[in-house]
């Protein structure tokens, strides 16, 4: 699968995610299923607990349904999920 800006406009709830970088060192390595998404946070189910991670200061690895792993600097997905679907993503890679 080719990773395109349209992937960033999709739904992240239900995907497997791992925190690979964060301004909070205690959050690095948190992995699990994305349970909820708000304008500024992702909630990940980690070891039967829900962990809320701030998007703006974190980088995630998401595993897509076809098992493709993408790394996303979440600064580009800050905003309400329903608005992100309408937003034009500038390609920075």
MOFENRA-V352488 format. One record per residue. RES is the residue in three letters. NEAR is the number of other C-alpha atoms within 12 Angstrom. D_FIRST is the distance of its C-alpha to the first C-alpha in Angstrom with 1 decimal. Layout:
res:near:d_first
RES:NEAR:D_FIRST
RES:NEAR:D_FIRST
This chain:
res:near:d_first
UNK:12:0.0
UNK:11:3.8
UNK:20:6.3
UNK:17:9.1
UNK:22:12.5
UNK:18:12.0
UNK:27:10.3
UNK:31:13.7
UNK:25:15.6
UNK:25:14.4
UNK:26:16.4
UNK:35:16.7
UNK:24:19.5
UNK:21:18.8
UNK:30:16.0
UNK:31:17.0
UNK:39:17.9
UNK:33:19.8
UNK:39:22.1
UNK:26:21.7
UNK:25:24.2
UNK:23:26.9
UNK:16:30.3
UNK:19:31.6
UNK:14:31.5
UNK:14:32.2
UNK:25:28.8
UNK:22:26.7
UNK:23:25.3
UNK:33:25.4
UNK:30:22.7
UNK:30:22.3
UNK:30:21.0
UNK:33:21.1
UNK:26:24.2
UNK:25:25.0
UNK:31:24.2
UNK:26:26.9
UNK:22:27.2
UNK:22:27.6
UNK:29:26.6
UNK:42:24.2
UNK:32:26.0
UNK:35:24.6
UNK:25:26.3
UNK:22:27.3
UNK:12:29.8
UNK:12:31.0
UNK:15:31.7
UNK:19:29.9
UNK:28:29.3
UNK:26:29.0
UNK:41:27.1
UNK:30:27.7
UNK:31:24.5
UNK:24:26.2
UNK:26:27.2
UNK:34:24.2
UNK:32:20.7
UNK:38:18.4
UNK:29:15.6
UNK:35:13.7
UNK:27:12.0
UNK:25:9.7
UNK:18:10.7
UNK:13:8.0
UNK:13:9.5
UNK:17:7.1
UNK:20:10.0
UNK:29:10.5
UNK:24:14.0
UNK:32:15.7
UNK:25:19.2
UNK:31:20.5
UNK:21:22.9
UNK:29:20.4
UNK:39:20.2
UNK:30:24.0
UNK:24:25.4
UNK:23:25.6
UNK:24:22.4
UNK:17:23.8
UNK:18:24.4
UNK:24:21.1
UNK:20:19.5
UNK:16:22.0
UNK:19:21.7
UNK:16:20.2
UNK:21:18.3
UNK:13:19.4
UNK:12:16.9
UNK:10:18.5
UNK:10:16.3
